[in-house]
Amino acid sequence: MDLVRLEEHLSARGEPAFRARQVWEWAAQGACAYESMTNVPLGLRRRLAEDVPFSSLRPVREALASDGTEKALFETADGRPVEAVLMRYRDGRRSVCLSSQSGCPLTCTFCATGRMRFGRNLTASEILDQALHFRRKDRVNHAVFMGMGEPLMNLDAVLRACELLPDLGIAHSNIGVSTVGWLPGIERMAVEGPPVRLALSLHAADESLRSEIMPVNERYSLNDVLDACRRWHERRRRPVFVEYLMLDGVNDRYEQAVALAVLLVPRHAFKVNLIPYNPTDASYRGSGRAAIAAFRSTLEERGVRTTVRLTRGRDIDAACGQLAARA
């Protein structure tokens, strides 16, 4: 719900300040409507239902993948499309993948969102309403800002949402914020906001190749971004997760793994997450299992902690890089 509008409405009606907190606590616990908020006066509940929409997002359609992943397409009040995903894991994790923008202005060549028309930054309430939508279906305990958009270009709203996500059951230590390397945002995150995790979408250890597949590298060079990540690590005392998309014949060769290992020092400051490529309209092909395994082995032999991401929701275009608000 629009928390700013809620507080303004309650204040204008002379309601005590704690009413907004009561309403938010019910919403964060999975309430589906004002009418279920039994410690809020009935008359006030009815007025809120008339004057303050329960969600700042309108659900348009949903899809369920064979692995239990759910994707939802929403529309903002001004008609902007937004997608979010709920990923269910066998170990009990329920992770929501949140969008911070409608579309994305940064046009990474492998990402479907980057080929959308960029709309605007989302408000903190619009970000939270994505998570609340799935909280009404299931308990959630993890969140990643890896949906539509570059979170660090909308950092005020993202940090405000991060502050409130623990009310839904998502601890700060279980929130990950991903960036393509938006340098001012990394620097701010080192000193501002709750203690969430930082993930860097790197995808190439060579400046020229990275600029080719991620144009943002022309603005903020890889070396400068990694220096900022090291400063973030020094301040936050947590490793930076390095996301590396495995593209067949592009960035998956032995010498490229060696180059990546050379960059990631000190070793304890980084952890690599290799990501199998999920099909989009781009011309890339994903690396095969053998190539991914060899790349991982090369990194681990050099002391780099490395995992391979488990792909979720690919059959409904809900996997990493596939969000594009399409049918």
Buried (B, 14 or more C-beta within 10 A) or exposed (E): BBBEBBBEBBEEEEBEEEBBEBBBEBBBBBBEEBBEBEEBEEEBBEBBEEEBBBBBBBEBEBBBBEBBBBBBBBBBEEEBBBBBBBBBBEEEEBBBBBBBBBBBBBBBBBBBBBBBEBBBBBBBBBBBBBBBBBBEBBEBBBBBBBBBBBBBBBBEBBBBBBBBBBBBBBBBEBBBBBBBBBBEBBBBBBEEBBEBBBBBBBBBBBEEBBBBBBBBBEEBBBEBBBEBBBBBBEEBEBBBBBBBBBBEEBBBBEEBBBBBBEBBEEEEBBBBBBBBBBBBEBEBEBBEEEBBEBBBEBBBEBEBBBEBBEBBBBEBBBBBBBBBBEE
